[in-house]
Structures are given as C-alpha cells and as structure tokens.
Amino acid sequence: MSRVVGTLLLCAVWRPGAAVWNGSRAAERREYLVGDTCLGYYDVMGHYDPQFNCSTGTYLYCCGTCHYRFCCEFPSYQLAQGACTNYDSPVWANTGLSGPSVTEPNPYDPDADRTNSTVYIICGLLTVTLAVGIAIRVAFRKSARQPRDLNVS
C-alpha cells in the first residue's frame, strides 16, 4: 500500500521535462501541493481579515487584489503579496482616544412644534365631515320613505 502512495506522490510531484530529480525541487513541489497562505490584511472597509490557507482541492494559490483575497487554481493569477501595503490598520480607521463627550444642544423645541395641533385639526375635520355625511344620509332616507297611515279603524 505504501508503494502505491509513494508512486502516486511521485507522479503528482514529478514534472515531465525535468532533467534532474533533486530533493530541493521535490520539496518545492510538495510546498505547492500543500497550498499557498493568504496573509492577514485590512480590506477596503478597514476590517482586518485574518490569514488563511489555500488547500482545498485544486484551489492552492492566493489570488485577487491586495484588498480582496481568495483562493484560486491558476498560478498565473497568484497575488504578489509582498507588493501589498495594507497589513497595518489604515489611518482613517483609527478613531483615536475618546475624550470627554460634548453634548450638543438639542435642536428640538417642543413649544415651536405644531405637529400635534395639526393632527388634532385634521382628525377633527374628518370626524365632523363623517358625522355630517351620516346625518344627511339619515335625513334623506327618512324623507324618501312612504308616510305611515295613521288611521286606526
């Protein structure tokens, strides 16, 4: 069983066209089989994204941009992480120490607020209009009815 595993590993590591099989090249290829590591970085929102390993299936390379990293399967798209400069917290994300809080004056003035009065006026007008409409309907219905015969014989 170990011979089969060794043969499979040799097939996975050995590249056709390689003239010499030396230990350093084998170690280099095994490193690629393990996967690349995307280093931790600060994204465009100033949040820190921790480092992660690219070792799932064929997704072995750290790709993307300095501010958005992901694992991909093509070494030609591999990100040169050494050229990225977003390993420290951005200056604009540092809020500094908080000093004593200064309370701003409240711009709301309850004496100048006429919202409640407006609501009361509108609701009152709607109620009066509804009451007048009901009264008119009752009056027309009574006037349209046939008069009763009051003769009792």
Secondary structure in CASP SS format (residue, H / E / C, confidence):
PFRMAT SS
TARGET T0000
AUTHOR 0000-0000-0000
METHOD secondary structure of the structure
MODEL  1
M C 1.00
S H 1.00
R H 1.00
V H 1.00
V H 1.00
G H 1.00
T H 1.00
L H 1.00
L H 1.00
L H 1.00
C H 1.00
A H 1.00
V H 1.00
W C 1.00
R C 1.00
P C 1.00
G C 1.00
A C 1.00
A C 1.00
V C 1.00
W C 1.00
N C 1.00
G H 1.00
S H 1.00
R H 1.00
A H 1.00
A H 1.00
E H 1.00
R H 1.00
R H 1.00
E H 1.00
Y H 1.00
L H 1.00
V H 1.00
G C 1.00
D E 1.00
T E 1.00
C E 1.00
L C 1.00
G C 1.00
Y E 1.00
Y E 1.00
D C 1.00
V C 1.00
M C 1.00
G C 1.00
H C 1.00
Y E 1.00
D E 1.00
P C 1.00
Q C 1.00
F E 1.00
N E 1.00
C E 1.00
S C 1.00
T E 1.00
G C 1.00
T C 1.00
Y E 1.00
L C 1.00
Y E 1.00
C E 1.00
C E 1.00
G E 1.00
T E 1.00
C C 1.00
H C 1.00
Y E 1.00
R E 1.00
F E 1.00
C E 1.00
C E 1.00
E C 1.00
F C 1.00
P H 1.00
S H 1.00
Y H 1.00
Q E 1.00
L C 1.00
A C 1.00
Q H 1.00
G H 1.00
A H 1.00
C C 1.00
T C 1.00
N C 1.00
Y C 1.00
D C 1.00
S C 1.00
P C 1.00
V H 1.00
W H 1.00
A H 1.00
N C 1.00
T C 1.00
G C 1.00
L C 1.00
S C 1.00
G C 1.00
P C 1.00
S C 1.00
V C 1.00
T C 1.00
E C 1.00
P C 1.00
N C 1.00
P C 1.00
Y C 1.00
D C 1.00
P C 1.00
D C 1.00
A C 1.00
D C 1.00
R C 1.00
T H 1.00
N H 1.00
S H 1.00
T H 1.00
V H 1.00
Y H 1.00
I H 1.00
I H 1.00
C H 1.00
G H 1.00
L H 1.00
L H 1.00
T H 1.00
V H 1.00
T H 1.00
L H 1.00
A H 1.00
V H 1.00
G H 1.00
I H 1.00
A H 1.00
I H 1.00
R H 1.00
V H 1.00
A H 1.00
F H 1.00
R H 1.00
K H 1.00
S H 1.00
A H 1.00
R C 1.00
Q C 1.00
P C 1.00
R C 1.00
D C 1.00
L C 1.00
N C 1.00
V C 1.00
S C 1.00
END
